Structures are given as structure tokens and as C-alpha cells.
Amino acid sequence: MAVLLLALAGDAFAHAVAEGDKGYIQEISGVHLIPFMYLGAKHMATGYDHILFLLGVIFFLYRMKDIALYVTLFAIGHSTTMLLGVYFNIGINSYLIDAIIGLSVVYKALDNIGAFQRWFGFQPDTKVATLVFGLFHGFGLSSKILDYSISPDGLVPNLLAFNAGVEIGQLLALGAVLIAMSYWRRTPSFWRHAYTANVAMMCAGFVLIGMQLTGYFVS
């Protein structure tokens, strides 16, 4: 589990839209709902930093209504800033926003191991944190789209289609995570390795932060 999380973090640095998709986005104009929905789903399903955060969010959630609540808060957050960020052309340096996304992974791992209660004697509101970090994840998505100069012709419906695809990709990724977690939770090793898995997730977040900040200062 630990090795897998660190490997995923290594891929997370290149979770932007692929070069072939970039060329497609730059060349087309008008309304293209299905292609943009596909691109949104593909982006989210391969965005390992987003998936790591979701893994942290649902790590100790067992009831579906709790999982649905937190995933909805995350979706509201990233959908809001993704749509508004692109529509109003609000660009944030991709290295900085990806570093904050890495910080969200670190935060959730620390929260899962009870670090805030032990270190500071208080528990942050996990629902508010999920929503707030969702907003930053959305700016990560919008920054990638803005990099590819999407045509203003058909912008709103294409963005809505992209966002719908993102939600589909998120549900697919979450479904795979939940299936894996449900099997793992039935084994005695879950509680033995839960702490280690969250420490590995935290390390992956720190790696992401370090590489993005390095890219920011070098660029």
C-alpha cells in the first residue's frame, strides 16, 4: 500500500491534460459535449493527487451516507472554482496550486492519524476542510484548462460537459477505491497497516509539494 501511494504521487506531477488532448482542445470551436465530457472523465480518473485526497477522505468512512456527504462537498468545491475560474479567466500559477493540492493530501493524512488532536488539542472541522480543499482542487482543474486556450465559442456548454465528465471520472475512481478498501477492511491487516498507509499518503503529499515548489522557483 505504501509503495503504491508513493508511486501514484510520482505520476501526479503530470496529471495535466495530455499533449494529444491539448492539441484537440486548442483546435476545435463550437459545442462538443461528448468529447469534453470524455476529457473531464479522463483527467479526473488519472489525476492521482485528486484520488489520493479522496482516498484520505473516505479512509475511515464506512456508511454510504457519510461518504456521499463528503464526496458531494468535495464536488461542490471543485466544480465551483473550476467553472468560475475558466469562465472569468482566473489563472493561478499551476505549480503553486498543485503544491496546495499536495498540502490537502498531507492535511487529510495527518487528520486520519489524529495528529491535530495530539499536537494542538483540537479537531478541525473535516466537512469545512473538504469543501475548502475542493475549491483549491477546482482551481487546479481550471488552471490546466486555461493553459490550453479553450475557444470562447461554445465555452459554457463545453465547460459544463467537462465538469460532468470530471464527476463521472471521480465516481469511477471512487468506486474502484471503495471496492479495494472494502476488501482490505475485512482483513486483519487493515488496522495493523492503516497508520502506515496514511503516513505513506502524507509522504506522497510532501513529495508533491516539494516537486511543485521546486518547479515554481526553477521556472
C-alpha positions, 0 to 999 in steps of 0.5 A: 500500500505504501509503495503504491501511494508513493508511486501514484504521487510520482505520476501526479506531477503530470496529471495535466491534460495530455499533449494529444488532448491539448492539441484537440482542445486548442483546435476545435470551436463550437459545442462538443459535449461528448468529447469534453465530457470524455476529457473531464472523465479522463483527467479526473480518473488519472489525476492521482493527487485528486484520488489520493485526497479522496482516498484520505477522505473516505479512509475511515468512512464506512456508511454510504451516507457519510461518504456521499456527504463528503464526496458531494462537498468535495464536488461542490468545491471543485466544480465551483472554482473550476467553472468560475475560474475558466469562465472569468479567466482566473489563472493561478500559477499551476505549480503553486496550486498543485503544491496546495493540492499536495498540502490537502493530501498531507492535511487529510493524512495527518487528520486520519492519524489524529495528529491535530488532536495530539499536537494542538488539542483540537479537531478541525472541522473535516466537512469545512476542510473538504469543501475548502480543499475542493475549491483549491482542487477546482482551481487546479482543474481550471488552471490546466484548462486555461493553459490550453486556450479553450475557444470562447465559442461554445465555452459554457456548454463545453465547460459544463460537459467537462465538469460532468465528465470530471464527476463521472471520472471521480465516481469511477475512481471512487468506486474502484477505491471503495471496492479495494478498501472494502476488501482490505477492511475485512482483513486483519491487516487493515488496522495493523497497516492503516497508520502506515498507509496514511503516513505513506499518503502524507509522504506522497503529499510532501513529495508533491509539494516539494516537486511543485515548489521546486518547479515554481522557483526553477521556472 
